[in-house]
């Protein structure tokens, strides 16, 4: 075996080692990158939920400190295109519905019920009907009255949660891309007494 054959084999083995190391480093970056991305997404989602819970607790405390126990509550769709939005017009005393003027979907709610619905949506982390990868997590955004704390507007929407998403190619093949509208409501409250 000549000097040039040894040199070619040495050079070939060196190239193979470099290629293997490069593949290993690339795989490690890919795996750690995906893990880090999921960790960062989960951390962000947890911080957002904690922020929402903080706002909800402040609003509830303001509501509990209100100077009245009897009120008229009107709930209306918050947008022109709102499937599943049920309007209602009720009178409430001590968080019990006493008079129903209108109830489009039959059921009636109080401010306490609305607070509970918001809290459930924040804490449950429920996926849309097509799954978390396609639709995302059902999320809520509420705007509260500055002094009395009751929700003025509640918007429910899908938020992508990339920490639970599968491979993007799998996601594209498995998603229906069917449009789904979630409710948005606006609340009008009139104190009575």
Buried (B, 14 or more C-beta within 10 A) or exposed (E): EEEEEEEEEEEEEEEEEEEEEEEEEEEEEEEEEEEEEBEEBBEEBEEEBEEBBEBBEEBBEBBEEBEEEEBBBBBBBBEEEBEEBBBBBBBBBEEEBEEEEEBEEEEBBBBBBBBEBBBEBBEEBEBBEBBBBBBBBBBBBBBBBEEBBBBBEBBBBBBBBBBBBEEEEEBEEEEEEEEEEBBBBBBEBEEEE
